[in-house]
């Protein structure tokens, strides 16, 4: 559940410094969630909520985000990007993108 300084900076830059400007993605097989903010080129920047909560000390409430998606909804929106980036269908894309 480690979050790098670069990943944190990229995420905060994408959501303009406020996680509430991101979209909450509920994980398929686990209670953990992820936050999504597209970067300036439209690529998804993903962080795990638990890692951001641990770093910031702030509780993240999905209801305070700009919107919410399921993992399958995320996959539908970014299907071509994910196919190019992760050709192996078995990859847990949210976890990989959040690293």
C-alpha positions, 0 to 999 in steps of 0.5 A: 500500500505504498504510494510514491512521491511521483505518483502522488504528484501526478495524481494531485496535478491531474485532480488540481490538488483535491482528491474530490475532483476525481472519480471513485472506482470500486474494486471488483473483488475487494472492498478497497477502492481507487481514485481516477483523474485523467492527466493532461493527455487523457491517460488515467492516473490511478491511486488506491484510496487506502494509500492516499488516506494513509499518506494524507491522514484524511478519510476519503468518502466516495460520495464526495468525489465527482463521480463513481464507476465500477471496475467494469465501467472503467474498463469500458471507458479505457478499453483501447488504452488498457488493451495497448498497455496490458495485453494480458487479460489476466492483469489486475489493471487498477492495481497495476496502474496504481503502482 
